[in-house]
Amino acid sequence: MINKEVNIEFFAGIKNILNSYQSDFDYGIGRDAGYVYGPMAPQTIYAGIKFKM
């Protein structure tokens, strides 16, 4: 907090830290498109600053 009117917030994080995806994807004409599991996003590192007035 800088003063009573302004706040600064720092944040950081990692999504999918182990980069884990399934290793047994189906291939070919008879594959099951619904047979996919794991995280929705690849390994991601993020950081930011938030100002509040």
CHARMM-style PDB file with segment names, atoms N, HN, CA, C and O in Angstrom:
ATOM      1  N   MET     1       0.850  -1.178   0.000  1.00  0.00      PROA
ATOM      2  CA  MET     1       0.000   0.000   0.000  1.00  0.00      PROA
ATOM      3  C   MET     1       0.894   1.239   0.000  1.00  0.00      PROA
ATOM      4  O   MET     1       1.743   1.404   0.876  1.00  0.00      PROA
ATOM      5  N   ILE     2       0.694   2.099  -0.984  1.00  0.00      PROA
ATOM      6  HN  ILE     2       0.004   1.966  -1.696  1.00  0.00      PROA
ATOM      7  CA  ILE     2       1.480   3.327  -1.083  1.00  0.00      PROA
ATOM      8  C   ILE     2       0.938   4.373  -0.102  1.00  0.00      PROA
ATOM      9  O   ILE     2       1.693   4.951   0.679  1.00  0.00      PROA
ATOM     10  N   ASN     3      -0.336   4.601  -0.150  1.00  0.00      PROA
ATOM     11  HN  ASN     3      -0.949   4.131  -0.785  1.00  0.00      PROA
ATOM     12  CA  ASN     3      -1.006   5.461   0.826  1.00  0.00      PROA
ATOM     13  C   ASN     3      -2.440   4.968   0.974  1.00  0.00      PROA
ATOM     14  O   ASN     3      -2.757   3.865   0.528  1.00  0.00      PROA
ATOM     15  N   LYS     4      -3.310   5.759   1.588  1.00  0.00      PROA
ATOM     16  HN  LYS     4      -3.053   6.655   1.950  1.00  0.00      PROA
ATOM     17  CA  LYS     4      -4.677   5.304   1.832  1.00  0.00      PROA
ATOM     18  C   LYS     4      -5.504   5.198   0.556  1.00  0.00      PROA
ATOM     19  O   LYS     4      -6.550   4.549   0.560  1.00  0.00      PROA
ATOM     20  N   GLU     5      -5.063   5.814  -0.528  1.00  0.00      PROA
ATOM     21  HN  GLU     5      -4.213   6.341  -0.531  1.00  0.00      PROA
ATOM     22  CA  GLU     5      -5.854   5.832  -1.761  1.00  0.00      PROA
ATOM     23  C   GLU     5      -5.330   4.892  -2.846  1.00  0.00      PROA
ATOM     24  O   GLU     5      -6.084   4.543  -3.754  1.00  0.00      PROA
ATOM     25  N   VAL     6      -4.074   4.474  -2.785  1.00  0.00      PROA
ATOM     26  HN  VAL     6      -3.462   4.758  -2.047  1.00  0.00      PROA
ATOM     27  CA  VAL     6      -3.497   3.661  -3.854  1.00  0.00      PROA
ATOM     28  C   VAL     6      -2.874   2.387  -3.270  1.00  0.00      PROA
ATOM     29  O   VAL     6      -2.079   2.437  -2.332  1.00  0.00      PROA
ATOM     30  N   ASN     7      -3.255   1.253  -3.849  1.00  0.00      PROA
ATOM     31  HN  ASN     7      -3.901   1.212  -4.611  1.00  0.00      PROA
ATOM     32  CA  ASN     7      -2.669  -0.040  -3.483  1.00  0.00      PROA
ATOM     33  C   ASN     7      -1.967  -0.632  -4.698  1.00  0.00      PROA
ATOM     34  O   ASN     7      -2.452  -0.497  -5.822  1.00  0.00      PROA
ATOM     35  N   ILE     8      -0.836  -1.283  -4.485  1.00  0.00      PROA
ATOM     36  HN  ILE     8      -0.442  -1.393  -3.573  1.00  0.00      PROA
ATOM     37  CA  ILE     8      -0.139  -2.010  -5.536  1.00  0.00      PROA
ATOM     38  C   ILE     8      -0.053  -3.471  -5.113  1.00  0.00      PROA
ATOM     39  O   ILE     8       0.349  -3.784  -3.993  1.00  0.00      PROA
ATOM     40  N   GLU     9      -0.437  -4.361  -6.026  1.00  0.00      PROA
ATOM     41  HN  GLU     9      -0.763  -4.107  -6.936  1.00  0.00      PROA
ATOM     42  CA  GLU     9      -0.416  -5.791  -5.744  1.00  0.00      PROA
ATOM     43  C   GLU     9       0.442  -6.482  -6.814  1.00  0.00      PROA
ATOM     44  O   GLU     9       0.210  -6.292  -8.009  1.00  0.00      PROA
ATOM     45  N   PHE    10       1.420  -7.274  -6.395  1.00  0.00      PROA
ATOM     46  HN  PHE    10       1.608  -7.429  -5.424  1.00  0.00      PROA
ATOM     47  CA  PHE    10       2.265  -8.049  -7.295  1.00  0.00      PROA
ATOM     48  C   PHE    10       1.805  -9.501  -7.221  1.00  0.00      PROA
ATOM     49  O   PHE    10       1.491  -9.999  -6.140  1.00  0.00      PROA
ATOM     50  N   PHE    11       1.766 -10.179  -8.359  1.00  0.00      PROA
ATOM     51  HN  PHE    11       2.021  -9.775  -9.237  1.00  0.00      PROA
ATOM     52  CA  PHE    11       1.382 -11.590  -8.350  1.00  0.00      PROA
ATOM     53  C   PHE    11       2.163 -12.351  -9.415  1.00  0.00      PROA
ATOM     54  O   PHE    11       2.625 -11.779 -10.403  1.00  0.00      PROA
ATOM     55  N   ALA    12       2.298 -13.642  -9.190  1.00  0.00      PROA
ATOM     56  HN  ALA    12       1.923 -14.107  -8.387  1.00  0.00      PROA
ATOM     57  CA  ALA    12       2.993 -14.522 -10.132  1.00  0.00      PROA
ATOM     58  C   ALA    12       2.494 -15.941  -9.923  1.00  0.00      PROA
ATOM     59  O   ALA    12       1.968 -16.272  -8.861  1.00  0.00      PROA
ATOM     60  N   GLY    13       2.660 -16.772 -10.934  1.00  0.00      PROA
ATOM     61  HN  GLY    13       3.087 -16.503 -11.797  1.00  0.00      PROA
ATOM     62  CA  GLY    13       2.229 -18.154 -10.803  1.00  0.00      PROA
ATOM     63  C   GLY    13       2.689 -19.002 -11.960  1.00  0.00      PROA
ATOM     64  O   GLY    13       3.246 -18.508 -12.941  1.00  0.00      PROA
ATOM     65  N   ILE    14       2.441 -20.303 -11.823  1.00  0.00      PROA
ATOM     66  HN  ILE    14       1.989 -20.704 -11.026  1.00  0.00      PROA
ATOM     67  CA  ILE    14       2.757 -21.277 -12.867  1.00  0.00      PROA
ATOM     68  C   ILE    14       1.550 -22.184 -13.031  1.00  0.00      PROA
ATOM     69  O   ILE    14       1.041 -22.734 -12.054  1.00  0.00      PROA
ATOM     70  N   LYS    15       1.095 -22.340 -14.269  1.00  0.00      PROA
ATOM     71  HN  LYS    15       1.509 -21.894 -15.062  1.00  0.00      PROA
ATOM     72  CA  LYS    15       0.023 -23.290 -14.574  1.00  0.00      PROA
ATOM     73  C   LYS    15       0.646 -24.515 -15.226  1.00  0.00      PROA
ATOM     74  O   LYS    15       1.585 -24.396 -16.014  1.00  0.00      PROA
ATOM     75  N   ASN    16       0.128 -25.682 -14.900  1.00  0.00      PROA
ATOM     76  HN  ASN    16      -0.634 -25.779 -14.260  1.00  0.00      PROA
ATOM     77  CA  ASN    16       0.620 -26.956 -15.428  1.00  0.00      PROA
ATOM     78  C   ASN    16       2.121 -27.090 -15.169  1.00  0.00      PROA
ATOM     79  O   ASN    16       2.905 -27.286 -16.098  1.00  0.00      PROA
ATOM     80  N   ILE    17       2.505 -26.984 -13.923  1.00  0.00      PROA
ATOM     81  HN  ILE    17       1.869 -26.824 -13.168  1.00  0.00      PROA
ATOM     82  CA  ILE    17       3.921 -26.929 -13.525  1.00  0.00      PROA
ATOM     83  C   ILE    17       4.708 -28.164 -13.989  1.00  0.00      PROA
ATOM     84  O   ILE    17       5.895 -28.044 -14.295  1.00  0.00      PROA
ATOM     85  N   LEU    18       4.094 -29.318 -14.047  1.00  0.00      PROA
ATOM     86  HN  LEU    18       3.131 -29.416 -13.798  1.00  0.00      PROA
ATOM     87  CA  LEU    18       4.801 -30.538 -14.457  1.00  0.00      PROA
ATOM     88  C   LEU    18       4.648 -30.831 -15.951  1.00  0.00      PROA
ATOM     89  O   LEU    18       5.198 -31.813 -16.450  1.00  0.00      PROA
ATOM     90  N   ASN    19       3.902 -29.982 -16.663  1.00  0.00      PROA
ATOM     91  HN  ASN    19       3.455 -29.185 -16.257  1.00  0.00      PROA
ATOM     92  CA  ASN    19       3.673 -30.141 -18.104  1.00  0.00      PROA
ATOM     93  C   ASN    19       3.171 -31.553 -18.414  1.00  0.00      PROA
ATOM     94  O   ASN    19       3.670 -32.212 -19.327  1.00  0.00      PROA
ATOM     95  N   SER    20       2.181 -32.008 -17.645  1.00  0.00      PROA
ATOM     96  HN  SER    20       1.776 -31.472 -16.904  1.00  0.00      PROA
ATOM     97  CA  SER    20       1.701 -33.378 -17.754  1.00  0.00      PROA
ATOM     98  C   SER    20       0.560 -33.501 -18.760  1.00  0.00      PROA
ATOM     99  O   SER    20      -0.478 -32.854 -18.618  1.00  0.00      PROA
ATOM    100  N   TYR    21       0.758 -34.316 -19.751  1.00  0.00      PROA
ATOM    101  HN  TYR    21       1.601 -34.842 -19.866  1.00  0.00      PROA
ATOM    102  CA  TYR    21      -0.262 -34.665 -20.733  1.00  0.00      PROA
ATOM    103  C   TYR    21      -0.320 -36.178 -20.825  1.00  0.00      PROA
ATOM    104  O   TYR    21       0.593 -36.870 -20.376  1.00  0.00      PROA
ATOM    105  N   GLN    22      -1.381 -36.681 -21.401  1.00  0.00      PROA
ATOM    106  HN  GLN    22      -2.122 -36.118 -21.766  1.00  0.00      PROA
ATOM    107  CA  GLN    22      -1.496 -38.128 -21.526  1.00  0.00      PROA
ATOM    108  C   GLN    22      -0.472 -38.647 -22.531  1.00  0.00      PROA
ATOM    109  O   GLN    22      -0.092 -37.940 -23.464  1.00  0.00      PROA
ATOM    110  N   SER    23      -0.037 -39.864 -22.336  1.00  0.00      PROA
ATOM    111  HN  SER    23      -0.346 -40.439 -21.578  1.00  0.00      PROA
ATOM    112  CA  SER    23       0.984 -40.438 -23.215  1.00  0.00      PROA
ATOM    113  C   SER    23       0.395 -41.455 -24.192  1.00  0.00      PROA
ATOM    114  O   SER    23       1.115 -41.969 -25.048  1.00  0.00      PROA
ATOM    115  N   ASP    24      -0.895 -41.753 -24.080  1.00  0.00      PROA
ATOM    116  HN  ASP    24      -1.480 -41.336 -23.384  1.00  0.00      PROA
ATOM    117  CA  ASP    24      -1.495 -42.796 -24.930  1.00  0.00      PROA
ATOM    118  C   ASP    24      -2.609 -42.235 -25.816  1.00  0.00      PROA
ATOM    119  O   ASP    24      -3.753 -42.678 -25.719  1.00  0.00      PROA
ATOM    120  N   PHE    25      -2.293 -41.278 -26.666  1.00  0.00      PROA
ATOM    121  HN  PHE    25      -1.364 -40.918 -26.745  1.00  0.00      PROA
ATOM    122  CA  PHE    25      -3.273 -40.725 -27.591  1.00  0.00      PROA
ATOM    123  C   PHE    25      -3.705 -41.795 -28.595  1.00  0.00      PROA
ATOM    124  O   PHE    25      -2.905 -42.638 -29.002  1.00  0.00      PROA
ATOM    125  N   ASP    26      -4.977 -41.749 -28.987  1.00  0.00      PROA
ATOM    126  HN  ASP    26      -5.627 -41.064 -28.656  1.00  0.00      PROA
ATOM    127  CA  ASP    26      -5.463 -42.632 -30.050  1.00  0.00      PROA
ATOM    128  C   ASP    26      -5.081 -42.035 -31.397  1.00  0.00      PROA
ATOM    129  O   ASP    26      -5.117 -40.817 -31.571  1.00  0.00      PROA
ATOM    130  N   TYR    27      -4.716 -42.888 -32.352  1.00  0.00      PROA
ATOM    131  HN  TYR    27      -4.686 -43.878 -32.210  1.00  0.00      PROA
ATOM    132  CA  TYR    27      -4.350 -42.445 -33.699  1.00  0.00      PROA
ATOM    133  C   TYR    27      -5.152 -43.244 -34.728  1.00  0.00      PROA
ATOM    134  O   TYR    27      -5.675 -44.314 -34.418  1.00  0.00      PROA
ATOM    135  N   GLY    28      -5.242 -42.736 -35.919  1.00  0.00      PROA
ATOM    136  HN  GLY    28      -4.816 -41.867 -36.171  1.00  0.00      PROA
ATOM    137  CA  GLY    28      -5.852 -43.472 -37.020  1.00  0.00      PROA
ATOM    138  C   GLY    28      -7.318 -43.166 -37.208  1.00  0.00      PROA
ATOM    139  O   GLY    28      -7.893 -42.300 -36.550  1.00  0.00      PROA
ATOM    140  N   ILE    29      -7.907 -43.918 -38.140  1.00  0.00      PROA
ATOM    141  HN  ILE    29      -7.439 -44.622 -38.675  1.00  0.00      PROA
ATOM    142  CA  ILE    29      -9.291 -43.675 -38.549  1.00  0.00      PROA
ATOM    143  C   ILE    29     -10.294 -43.980 -37.440  1.00  0.00      PROA
ATOM    144  O   ILE    29     -11.285 -43.263 -37.302  1.00  0.00      PROA
ATOM    145  N   GLY    30     -10.062 -45.020 -36.651  1.00  0.00      PROA
ATOM    146  HN  GLY    30      -9.257 -45.602 -36.763  1.00  0.00      PROA
ATOM    147  CA  GLY    30     -11.013 -45.418 -35.618  1.00  0.00      PROA
ATOM    148  C   GLY    30     -10.751 -44.791 -34.256  1.00  0.00      PROA
ATOM    149  O   GLY    30     -11.195 -45.320 -33.237  1.00  0.00      PROA
ATOM    150  N   ARG    31     -10.036 -43.675 -34.224  1.00  0.00      PROA
ATOM    151  HN  ARG    31      -9.675 -43.245 -35.052  1.00  0.00      PROA
ATOM    152  CA  ARG    31      -9.695 -43.075 -32.927  1.00  0.00      PROA
ATOM    153  C   ARG    31     -10.915 -42.458 -32.261  1.00  0.00      PROA
ATOM    154  O   ARG    31     -11.864 -42.061 -32.938  1.00  0.00      PROA
ATOM    155  N   ASP    32     -10.891 -42.382 -30.972  1.00  0.00      PROA
ATOM    156  HN  ASP    32     -10.120 -42.704 -30.423  1.00  0.00      PROA
ATOM    157  CA  ASP    32     -11.964 -41.763 -30.199  1.00  0.00      PROA
ATOM    158  C   ASP    32     -11.554 -40.332 -29.883  1.00  0.00      PROA
ATOM    159  O   ASP    32     -10.662 -40.107 -29.066  1.00  0.00      PROA
ATOM    160  N   ALA    33     -12.199 -39.366 -30.524  1.00  0.00      PROA
ATOM    161  HN  ALA    33     -12.924 -39.549 -31.188  1.00  0.00      PROA
ATOM    162  CA  ALA    33     -11.845 -37.951 -30.338  1.00  0.00      PROA
ATOM    163  C   ALA    33     -12.124 -37.488 -28.908  1.00  0.00      PROA
ATOM    164  O   ALA    33     -11.539 -36.503 -28.456  1.00  0.00      PROA
ATOM    165  N   GLY    34     -12.994 -38.173 -28.202  1.00  0.00      PROA
ATOM    166  HN  GLY    34     -13.469 -38.973 -28.569  1.00  0.00      PROA
ATOM    167  CA  GLY    34     -13.317 -37.807 -26.834  1.00  0.00      PROA
ATOM    168  C   GLY    34     -12.325 -38.339 -25.812  1.00  0.00      PROA
ATOM    169  O   GLY    34     -12.385 -37.986 -24.635  1.00  0.00      PROA
ATOM    170  N   TYR    35     -11.412 -39.193 -26.269  1.00  0.00      PROA
ATOM    171  HN  TYR    35     -11.364 -39.480 -27.225  1.00  0.00      PROA
ATOM    172  CA  TYR    35     -10.435 -39.784 -25.352  1.00  0.00      PROA
ATOM    173  C   TYR    35      -9.196 -38.907 -25.267  1.00  0.00      PROA
ATOM    174  O   TYR    35      -8.133 -39.257 -25.778  1.00  0.00      PROA
ATOM    175  N   VAL    36      -9.349 -37.768 -24.617  1.00  0.00      PROA
ATOM    176  HN  VAL    36     -10.213 -37.483 -24.201  1.00  0.00      PROA
ATOM    177  CA  VAL    36      -8.243 -36.840 -24.386  1.00  0.00      PROA
ATOM    178  C   VAL    36      -8.410 -36.338 -22.964  1.00  0.00      PROA
ATOM    179  O   VAL    36      -9.477 -35.848 -22.594  1.00  0.00      PROA
ATOM    180  N   TYR    37      -7.382 -36.456 -22.187  1.00  0.00      PROA
ATOM    181  HN  TYR    37      -6.516 -36.854 -22.488  1.00  0.00      PROA
ATOM    182  CA  TYR    37      -7.443 -35.929 -20.833  1.00  0.00      PROA
ATOM    183  C   TYR    37      -6.147 -35.219 -20.519  1.00  0.00      PROA
ATOM    184  O   TYR    37      -5.127 -35.448 -21.170  1.00  0.00      PROA
ATOM    185  N   GLY    38      -6.187 -34.377 -19.543  1.00  0.00      PROA
ATOM    186  HN  GLY    38      -7.014 -34.191 -19.013  1.00  0.00      PROA
ATOM    187  CA  GLY    38      -5.013 -33.608 -19.157  1.00  0.00      PROA
ATOM    188  C   GLY    38      -5.367 -32.131 -19.078  1.00  0.00      PROA
ATOM    189  O   GLY    38      -6.535 -31.761 -19.201  1.00  0.00      PROA
ATOM    190  N   PRO    39      -4.388 -31.312 -18.879  1.00  0.00      PROA
ATOM    191  CA  PRO    39      -4.637 -29.879 -18.708  1.00  0.00      PROA
ATOM    192  C   PRO    39      -5.085 -29.221 -20.017  1.00  0.00      PROA
ATOM    193  O   PRO    39      -4.742 -29.683 -21.105  1.00  0.00      PROA
ATOM    194  N   MET    40      -5.850 -28.144 -19.896  1.00  0.00      PROA
ATOM    195  HN  MET    40      -6.128 -27.769 -19.012  1.00  0.00      PROA
ATOM    196  CA  MET    40      -6.344 -27.417 -21.062  1.00  0.00      PROA
ATOM    197  C   MET    40      -5.268 -26.527 -21.675  1.00  0.00      PROA
ATOM    198  O   MET    40      -5.346 -26.203 -22.860  1.00  0.00      PROA
ATOM    199  N   ALA    41      -4.277 -26.130 -20.906  1.00  0.00      PROA
ATOM    200  HN  ALA    41      -4.213 -26.393 -19.943  1.00  0.00      PROA
ATOM    201  CA  ALA    41      -3.250 -25.198 -21.378  1.00  0.00      PROA
ATOM    202  C   ALA    41      -1.863 -25.804 -21.208  1.00  0.00      PROA
ATOM    203  O   ALA    41      -1.656 -26.636 -20.325  1.00  0.00      PROA
ATOM    204  N   PRO    42      -0.925 -25.401 -22.034  1.00  0.00      PROA
ATOM    205  CA  PRO    42       0.448 -25.868 -21.856  1.00  0.00      PROA
ATOM    206  C   PRO    42       1.089 -25.229 -20.630  1.00  0.00      PROA
ATOM    207  O   PRO    42       0.462 -24.417 -19.950  1.00  0.00      PROA
ATOM    208  N   GLN    43       2.309 -25.586 -20.355  1.00  0.00      PROA
ATOM    209  HN  GLN    43       2.818 -26.245 -20.908  1.00  0.00      PROA
ATOM    210  CA  GLN    43       3.027 -25.018 -19.213  1.00  0.00      PROA
ATOM    211  C   GLN    43       3.139 -23.504 -19.401  1.00  0.00      PROA
ATOM    212  O   GLN    43       3.625 -23.035 -20.430  1.00  0.00      PROA
ATOM    213  N   THR    44       2.690 -22.750 -18.405  1.00  0.00      PROA
ATOM    214  HN  THR    44       2.295 -23.132 -17.569  1.00  0.00      PROA
ATOM    215  CA  THR    44       2.626 -21.296 -18.515  1.00  0.00      PROA
ATOM    216  C   THR    44       3.138 -20.651 -17.234  1.00  0.00      PROA
ATOM    217  O   THR    44       2.765 -21.061 -16.134  1.00  0.00      PROA
ATOM    218  N   ILE    45       3.988 -19.648 -17.375  1.00  0.00      PROA
ATOM    219  HN  ILE    45       4.291 -19.315 -18.268  1.00  0.00      PROA
ATOM    220  CA  ILE    45       4.476 -18.860 -16.249  1.00  0.00      PROA
ATOM    221  C   ILE    45       3.961 -17.443 -16.446  1.00  0.00      PROA
ATOM    222  O   ILE    45       4.081 -16.883 -17.536  1.00  0.00      PROA
ATOM    223  N   TYR    46       3.387 -16.858 -15.396  1.00  0.00      PROA
ATOM    224  HN  TYR    46       3.290 -17.313 -14.511  1.00  0.00      PROA
ATOM    225  CA  TYR    46       2.830 -15.519 -15.529  1.00  0.00      PROA
ATOM    226  C   TYR    46       3.176 -14.662 -14.315  1.00  0.00      PROA
ATOM    227  O   TYR    46       3.436 -15.172 -13.226  1.00  0.00      PROA
ATOM    228  N   ALA    47       3.172 -13.368 -14.527  1.00  0.00      PROA
ATOM    229  HN  ALA    47       2.961 -12.953 -15.413  1.00  0.00      PROA
ATOM    230  CA  ALA    47       3.426 -12.405 -13.455  1.00  0.00      PROA
ATOM    231  C   ALA    47       2.730 -11.105 -13.815  1.00  0.00      PROA
ATOM    232  O   ALA    47       2.461 -10.839 -14.987  1.00  0.00      PROA
ATOM    233  N   GLY    48       2.441 -10.305 -12.814  1.00  0.00      PROA
ATOM    234  HN  GLY    48       2.659 -10.521 -11.862  1.00  0.00      PROA
ATOM    235  CA  GLY    48       1.781  -9.045 -13.088  1.00  0.00      PROA
ATOM    236  C   GLY    48       1.763  -8.114 -11.901  1.00  0.00      PROA
ATOM    237  O   GLY    48       2.149  -8.468 -10.787  1.00  0.00      PROA
ATOM    238  N   ILE    49       1.299  -6.911 -12.180  1.00  0.00      PROA
ATOM    239  HN  ILE    49       0.985  -6.623 -13.085  1.00  0.00      PROA
ATOM    240  CA  ILE    49       1.131  -5.863 -11.167  1.00  0.00      PROA
ATOM    241  C   ILE    49      -0.261  -5.310 -11.304  1.00  0.00      PROA
ATOM    242  O   ILE    49      -0.720  -5.034 -12.412  1.00  0.00      PROA
ATOM    243  N   LYS    50      -0.946  -5.141 -10.174  1.00  0.00      PROA
ATOM    244  HN  LYS    50      -0.574  -5.365  -9.273  1.00  0.00      PROA
ATOM    245  CA  LYS    50      -2.300  -4.588 -10.188  1.00  0.00      PROA
ATOM    246  C   LYS    50      -2.313  -3.318  -9.342  1.00  0.00      PROA
ATOM    247  O   LYS    50      -1.884  -3.320  -8.188  1.00  0.00      PROA
ATOM    248  N   PHE    51      -2.806  -2.246  -9.928  1.00  0.00      PROA
ATOM    249  HN  PHE    51      -3.155  -2.245 -10.866  1.00  0.00      PROA
ATOM    250  CA  PHE    51      -2.951  -0.972  -9.221  1.00  0.00      PROA
ATOM    251  C   PHE    51      -4.422  -0.776  -8.861  1.00  0.00      PROA
ATOM    252  O   PHE    51      -5.293  -0.969  -9.710  1.00  0.00      PROA
ATOM    253  N   LYS    52      -4.709  -0.401  -7.637  1.00  0.00      PROA
ATOM    254  HN  LYS    52      -4.002  -0.244  -6.947  1.00  0.00      PROA
ATOM    255  CA  LYS    52      -6.072  -0.105  -7.198  1.00  0.00      PROA
ATOM    256  C   LYS    52      -6.105   1.294  -6.621  1.00  0.00      PROA
ATOM    257  O   LYS    52      -5.272   1.666  -5.796  1.00  0.00      PROA
ATOM    258  N   MET    53      -7.060   2.042  -7.060  1.00  0.00      PROA
ATOM    259  HN  MET    53      -7.737   1.740  -7.731  1.00  0.00      PROA
ATOM    260  CA  MET    53      -7.203   3.422  -6.567  1.00  0.00      PROA
ATOM    261  C   MET    53      -8.506   3.579  -5.823  1.00  0.00      PROA
ATOM    262  OT1 MET    53      -8.809   4.667  -5.333  1.00  0.00      PROA
TER     263      MET     53
END
